[in-house]
């Protein structure tokens, strides 16, 4: 089993920045080039949506159009840690943010269907 623990959420004013972290533990030894990790968010009353994703092997990234240019996903494979740098935050970025992972990823890395493991989430609140 794999465990994912997010941290770094909080409350900021619009235009501010936050950095989320997600530490993976457990059976991560099987995570070779085809593994991927991603960040998702879910606001009250809305469906969970993909924000950013990264291939563990080659480091290819994907971003939702709503965050492209403002958010940056990165990883430290040695530490099994995923990051999401969020800049120029907007009130509409307010949501619970979840880290997700899978040992083999196919297709759309921003789809919830691509992931097997999920963290418990960290709240991000942006005030205007």
Order of alpha helices (4+ residues) and beta strands (2+ residues): beta-beta-beta-beta-beta-beta-beta-beta-beta-beta-beta
